[in-house]
Amino acid sequence: MNASEDLGWLDSPSALDASVQRLKTVKALGLDAGVDFHGRVHHAMAMQLAAKLAPYEPMFIEEPLLSEHVEGIKALSRLVSTPIALGERLHSRWDVKRFLGSGAVSILQPDICHVGGISELRRIATMAEAYDVALAPHCPLGPIALAANVHVDVVSANFAIQEMSLGIHYNAGSEDITSFIKNPEVWNVKDGMIDLMTGPGLGLEMDEAKIRAVGSVPAWRSPTFVGPGGEWREW
């Protein structure tokens, strides 16, 4: 779950209350939740938010700071008992290595499309295992990327959890990961799990006619957050 919208470099501590309350509400339902800061929270506020969330035992906090702040993430990891997750903004095993070497990250979330495919993701998974770090691949993407992730997951001893975009808010009113395949049952979720694919290749049957009927579409651009002074807060 998202922690918050963007916050100021130094904001009122009360600006964090809604994030804490949402975690309390989810926990009261008997569910666990990771809380994603998305790097939208600057260092001063990230420390406070991590401390306020800790009594409610989030599964992890994700990207408490943007990934370029290795030293800040390392310092924060020493102040909190909650596991820290990140990785979606890293682009190679060499980007990943500095975080594994710092000991700051407990859960690694590489994106198969950012790191260049199955082979590189498999190398990263093996590196993470050597550092006793769990693998939780990032994938708010389409069916092909997700299926490729699943094939890496199943051969990775440190695999923990797989992100998938079925029903995600990004897809509201548009296509989902079941829209362009002929065997959407591969994404049937039961008790938080799916069956492994058994078909050839990645296990998907693409519906080429539907794909061609869509034609060209504009490239999706990630939302950006800009502060009142025009400064970038997240992109």
C-alpha positions as a Markdown table, in Angstrom:
| # | Residue | x | y | z |
|---|---|---|---|---|
| 1 | Met | 0.0 | 0.0 | 0.0 |
| 2 | Asn | 1.2 | 3.6 | -0.7 |
| 3 | Ala | 2.4 | 5.5 | 2.4 |
| 4 | Ser | 1.5 | 9.0 | 1.2 |
| 5 | Glu | 1.5 | 11.6 | -1.5 |
| 6 | Asp | 4.6 | 13.8 | -1.6 |
| 7 | Leu | 5.7 | 15.5 | 1.5 |
| 8 | Gly | 7.8 | 18.6 | 2.1 |
| 9 | Trp | 11.5 | 18.4 | 3.0 |
| 10 | Leu | 10.3 | 19.1 | 6.6 |
| 11 | Asp | 6.6 | 18.8 | 7.2 |
| 12 | Ser | 4.2 | 18.7 | 10.1 |
| 13 | Pro | 4.4 | 15.3 | 11.9 |
| 14 | Ser | 0.6 | 15.3 | 11.7 |
| 15 | Ala | 1.0 | 14.9 | 7.9 |
| 16 | Leu | 2.0 | 11.3 | 8.7 |
| 17 | Asp | -1.1 | 10.4 | 10.7 |
| 18 | Ala | -3.2 | 9.2 | 7.8 |
| 19 | Ser | -0.5 | 6.7 | 6.7 |
| 20 | Val | -0.4 | 5.2 | 10.1 |
| 21 | Gln | -4.1 | 5.0 | 10.4 |
| 22 | Arg | -4.4 | 3.1 | 7.1 |
| 23 | Leu | -1.9 | 0.5 | 8.2 |
| 24 | Lys | -3.8 | 0.1 | 11.5 |
| 25 | Thr | -7.1 | -0.4 | 9.6 |
| 26 | Val | -5.5 | -3.1 | 7.4 |
| 27 | Lys | -4.0 | -4.9 | 10.3 |
| 28 | Ala | -7.4 | -4.8 | 12.1 |
| 29 | Leu | -8.8 | -6.8 | 9.2 |
| 30 | Gly | -6.2 | -9.5 | 9.9 |
| 31 | Leu | -4.1 | -8.7 | 6.9 |
| 32 | Asp | -0.4 | -7.9 | 6.5 |
| 33 | Ala | 0.9 | -5.0 | 4.4 |
| 34 | Gly | 4.1 | -3.5 | 3.1 |
| 35 | Val | 4.1 | 0.3 | 3.1 |
| 36 | Asp | 5.7 | 1.9 | 0.0 |
| 37 | Phe | 7.2 | 5.4 | 0.6 |
| 38 | His | 7.9 | 5.6 | -3.2 |
| 39 | Gly | 10.9 | 7.9 | -2.4 |
| 40 | Arg | 8.3 | 10.7 | -2.0 |
| 41 | Val | 9.3 | 11.2 | 1.7 |
| 42 | His | 12.5 | 13.2 | 2.4 |
| 43 | His | 15.0 | 12.0 | 5.0 |
| 44 | Ala | 13.7 | 14.0 | 8.0 |
| 45 | Met | 10.1 | 12.8 | 7.5 |
| 46 | Ala | 11.1 | 9.2 | 6.5 |
| 47 | Met | 12.7 | 8.7 | 9.9 |
| 48 | Gln | 9.6 | 9.8 | 11.6 |
| 49 | Leu | 7.2 | 7.8 | 9.4 |
| 50 | Ala | 9.2 | 4.6 | 9.8 |
| 51 | Ala | 9.2 | 5.0 | 13.6 |
| 52 | Lys | 5.4 | 5.8 | 13.7 |
| 53 | Leu | 4.6 | 2.7 | 11.6 |
| 54 | Ala | 6.9 | 0.3 | 13.5 |
| 55 | Pro | 4.4 | -0.5 | 16.4 |
| 56 | Tyr | 1.9 | -1.8 | 13.8 |
| 57 | Glu | 4.4 | -4.2 | 12.3 |
| 58 | Pro | 4.4 | -3.6 | 8.5 |
| 59 | Met | 5.8 | -6.5 | 6.5 |
| 60 | Phe | 8.4 | -4.0 | 5.1 |
| 61 | Ile | 8.8 | -0.4 | 4.2 |
| 62 | Glu | 9.6 | 0.1 | 0.5 |
| 63 | Glu | 11.8 | 2.9 | -0.9 |
| 64 | Pro | 12.0 | 4.9 | 2.3 |
| 65 | Leu | 14.2 | 7.2 | 0.2 |
| 66 | Leu | 15.1 | 7.4 | -3.5 |
| 67 | Ser | 17.7 | 4.8 | -4.5 |
| 68 | Glu | 20.4 | 7.4 | -5.1 |
| 69 | His | 20.6 | 8.0 | -1.4 |
| 70 | Val | 22.5 | 4.9 | -0.4 |
| 71 | Glu | 24.0 | 6.4 | 2.7 |
| 72 | Gly | 20.6 | 7.7 | 4.0 |
| 73 | Ile | 19.0 | 4.3 | 3.4 |
| 74 | Lys | 21.8 | 2.6 | 5.3 |
| 75 | Ala | 21.5 | 5.0 | 8.2 |
| 76 | Leu | 17.8 | 4.5 | 8.4 |
| 77 | Ser | 18.1 | 0.8 | 8.4 |
| 78 | Arg | 20.1 | 1.0 | 11.6 |
| 79 | Leu | 17.3 | 3.0 | 13.3 |
| 80 | Val | 14.3 | 0.7 | 12.5 |
| 81 | Ser | 13.6 | -3.0 | 13.0 |
| 82 | Thr | 11.2 | -3.1 | 10.0 |
| 83 | Pro | 12.7 | -4.7 | 6.9 |
| 84 | Ile | 13.6 | -2.3 | 4.1 |
| 85 | Ala | 12.7 | -3.2 | 0.4 |
| 86 | Leu | 13.8 | -1.5 | -2.8 |
| 87 | Gly | 15.0 | -2.2 | -6.3 |
| 88 | Glu | 12.5 | -1.1 | -8.9 |
| 89 | Arg | 14.7 | 1.9 | -9.8 |
| 90 | Leu | 17.9 | -0.1 | -10.2 |
| 91 | His | 19.0 | -1.0 | -13.7 |
| 92 | Ser | 21.8 | -3.7 | -13.4 |
| 93 | Arg | 23.4 | -6.1 | -11.0 |
| 94 | Trp | 26.0 | -3.4 | -10.4 |
| 95 | Asp | 23.4 | -1.0 | -9.1 |
| 96 | Val | 22.1 | -3.8 | -6.9 |
| 97 | Lys | 25.5 | -4.7 | -5.6 |
| 98 | Arg | 26.1 | -1.5 | -3.6 |
| 99 | Phe | 22.8 | -2.0 | -1.7 |
| 100 | Leu | 23.5 | -5.6 | -0.9 |
| 101 | Gly | 27.0 | -4.7 | 0.2 |
| 102 | Ser | 25.7 | -2.0 | 2.5 |
| 103 | Gly | 23.5 | -4.5 | 4.5 |
| 104 | Ala | 20.7 | -1.9 | 4.3 |
| 105 | Val | 18.2 | -4.0 | 2.3 |
| 106 | Ser | 16.3 | -7.1 | 3.4 |
| 107 | Ile | 14.0 | -7.5 | 0.3 |
| 108 | Leu | 15.2 | -6.9 | -3.2 |
| 109 | Gln | 12.6 | -5.8 | -5.8 |
| 110 | Pro | 14.3 | -5.8 | -9.3 |
| 111 | Asp | 12.2 | -5.0 | -12.4 |
| 112 | Ile | 12.8 | -7.5 | -15.2 |
| 113 | Cys | 12.2 | -4.7 | -17.8 |
| 114 | His | 14.7 | -2.3 | -16.1 |
| 115 | Val | 17.5 | -4.8 | -15.7 |
| 116 | Gly | 17.3 | -6.2 | -19.2 |
| 117 | Gly | 15.5 | -9.5 | -19.1 |
| 118 | Ile | 15.5 | -13.0 | -17.6 |
| 119 | Ser | 19.2 | -13.7 | -17.6 |
| 120 | Glu | 20.1 | -10.5 | -15.7 |
| 121 | Leu | 17.2 | -11.0 | -13.2 |
| 122 | Arg | 18.4 | -14.5 | -12.5 |
| 123 | Arg | 22.0 | -13.2 | -11.8 |
| 124 | Ile | 20.5 | -10.6 | -9.5 |
| 125 | Ala | 18.5 | -13.2 | -7.7 |
| 126 | Thr | 21.6 | -15.3 | -7.1 |
| 127 | Met | 23.5 | -12.3 | -5.8 |
| 128 | Ala | 20.7 | -11.5 | -3.4 |
| 129 | Glu | 20.6 | -15.1 | -2.1 |
| 130 | Ala | 24.4 | -14.8 | -1.4 |
| 131 | Tyr | 23.6 | -11.8 | 0.8 |
| 132 | Asp | 20.7 | -13.5 | 2.6 |
| 133 | Val | 18.2 | -11.1 | 0.9 |
| 134 | Ala | 14.7 | -12.1 | -0.2 |
| 135 | Leu | 13.6 | -11.7 | -3.8 |
| 136 | Ala | 10.3 | -9.9 | -4.5 |
| 137 | Pro | 10.3 | -8.8 | -8.2 |
| 138 | His | 8.6 | -5.6 | -9.1 |
| 139 | Cys | 6.1 | -6.0 | -12.0 |
| 140 | Pro | 3.1 | -3.6 | -12.4 |
| 141 | Leu | 3.3 | -4.6 | -16.0 |
| 142 | Gly | 1.8 | -6.8 | -18.7 |
| 143 | Pro | 1.4 | -10.6 | -18.9 |
| 144 | Ile | 4.7 | -11.3 | -20.7 |
| 145 | Ala | 6.9 | -9.5 | -18.1 |
| 146 | Leu | 4.9 | -11.2 | -15.3 |
| 147 | Ala | 5.3 | -14.7 | -16.8 |
| 148 | Ala | 9.0 | -14.2 | -17.3 |
| 149 | Asn | 9.3 | -13.1 | -13.6 |
| 150 | Val | 7.4 | -16.3 | -12.5 |
| 151 | His | 9.9 | -18.5 | -14.3 |
| 152 | Val | 12.8 | -16.8 | -12.4 |
| 153 | Asp | 10.9 | -17.0 | -9.1 |
| 154 | Val | 10.4 | -20.7 | -9.3 |
| 155 | Val | 14.1 | -21.4 | -9.6 |
| 156 | Ser | 15.2 | -18.9 | -7.0 |
| 157 | Ala | 15.6 | -20.3 | -3.4 |
| 158 | Asn | 15.2 | -16.8 | -1.9 |
| 159 | Phe | 11.9 | -16.0 | -3.7 |
| 160 | Ala | 9.4 | -14.4 | -1.3 |
| 161 | Ile | 6.5 | -12.8 | -3.1 |
| 162 | Gln | 5.7 | -11.6 | -6.7 |
| 163 | Glu | 4.0 | -8.3 | -7.5 |
| 164 | Met | 1.3 | -8.6 | -10.1 |
| 165 | Ser | -0.9 | -6.0 | -11.7 |
| 166 | Leu | -4.2 | -7.9 | -11.9 |
| 167 | Gly | -6.9 | -5.4 | -11.0 |
| 168 | Ile | -4.4 | -2.7 | -10.1 |
| 169 | His | -5.7 | 0.9 | -10.1 |
| 170 | Tyr | -3.4 | 1.8 | -13.1 |
| 171 | Asn | -5.6 | -0.5 | -15.2 |
| 172 | Ala | -9.0 | 1.0 | -14.1 |
| 173 | Gly | -11.1 | 1.5 | -17.2 |
| 174 | Ser | -8.6 | 0.0 | -19.6 |
| 175 | Glu | -6.9 | -3.3 | -20.4 |
| 176 | Asp | -5.7 | -5.7 | -17.8 |
| 177 | Ile | -3.1 | -8.6 | -17.8 |
| 178 | Thr | -5.9 | -10.9 | -19.0 |
| 179 | Ser | -7.0 | -8.8 | -21.9 |
| 180 | Phe | -4.7 | -10.0 | -24.7 |
| 181 | Ile | -4.1 | -13.6 | -23.8 |
| 182 | Lys | -6.2 | -16.7 | -24.7 |
| 183 | Asn | -5.6 | -18.5 | -21.5 |
| 184 | Pro | -6.4 | -15.9 | -18.8 |
| 185 | Glu | -6.8 | -18.7 | -16.3 |
| 186 | Val | -3.1 | -18.8 | -15.7 |
| 187 | Trp | -3.6 | -15.7 | -13.5 |
| 188 | Asn | -6.3 | -17.3 | -11.3 |
| 189 | Val | -5.2 | -16.5 | -7.7 |
| 190 | Lys | -6.2 | -18.9 | -4.9 |
| 191 | Asp | -5.0 | -18.4 | -1.4 |
| 192 | Gly | -2.5 | -15.8 | -2.6 |
| 193 | Met | -0.9 | -18.2 | -5.1 |
| 194 | Ile | -1.1 | -19.2 | -8.8 |
| 195 | Asp | -0.4 | -22.5 | -10.5 |
| 196 | Leu | 2.8 | -22.7 | -12.4 |
| 197 | Met | 2.4 | -22.4 | -16.2 |
| 198 | Thr | 2.7 | -25.7 | -18.1 |
| 199 | Gly | 2.4 | -24.5 | -21.7 |
| 200 | Pro | 5.3 | -24.0 | -24.1 |
| 201 | Gly | 7.6 | -21.0 | -23.8 |
| 202 | Leu | 6.5 | -18.7 | -21.1 |
| 203 | Gly | 3.2 | -20.5 | -20.8 |
| 204 | Leu | 1.0 | -17.7 | -22.4 |
| 205 | Glu | -1.1 | -17.9 | -25.5 |
| 206 | Met | -1.1 | -14.4 | -26.9 |
| 207 | Asp | -4.2 | -13.2 | -28.8 |
| 208 | Glu | -2.5 | -11.6 | -31.8 |
| 209 | Ala | -5.8 | -10.4 | -33.4 |
| 210 | Lys | -6.7 | -8.4 | -30.3 |
| 211 | Ile | -3.2 | -6.9 | -30.1 |
| 212 | Arg | -3.2 | -5.8 | -33.7 |
| 213 | Ala | -6.7 | -4.4 | -33.4 |
| 214 | Val | -5.5 | -1.9 | -30.8 |
| 215 | Gly | -3.0 | -0.3 | -33.1 |
| 216 | Ser | -0.5 | 2.2 | -31.8 |
| 217 | Val | -1.0 | 3.8 | -28.4 |
| 218 | Pro | 0.8 | 6.7 | -26.7 |
| 219 | Ala | 3.6 | 5.6 | -24.4 |
| 220 | Trp | 2.7 | 5.5 | -20.7 |
| 221 | Arg | 4.6 | 8.1 | -18.6 |
| 222 | Ser | 5.0 | 7.7 | -14.9 |
| 223 | Pro | 3.3 | 10.4 | -12.8 |
| 224 | Thr | 5.6 | 13.1 | -11.4 |
| 225 | Phe | 5.4 | 15.1 | -8.2 |
| 226 | Val | 6.6 | 18.7 | -8.1 |
| 227 | Gly | 6.9 | 20.8 | -4.9 |
| 228 | Pro | 5.6 | 24.3 | -4.4 |
| 229 | Gly | 9.0 | 25.7 | -5.4 |
| 230 | Gly | 9.0 | 23.8 | -8.7 |
| 231 | Glu | 11.4 | 21.2 | -7.3 |
| 232 | Trp | 11.1 | 17.5 | -8.4 |
| 233 | Arg | 10.0 | 15.2 | -5.6 |
| 234 | Glu | 9.4 | 12.0 | -7.4 |
| 235 | Trp | 9.6 | 10.9 | -11.1 |
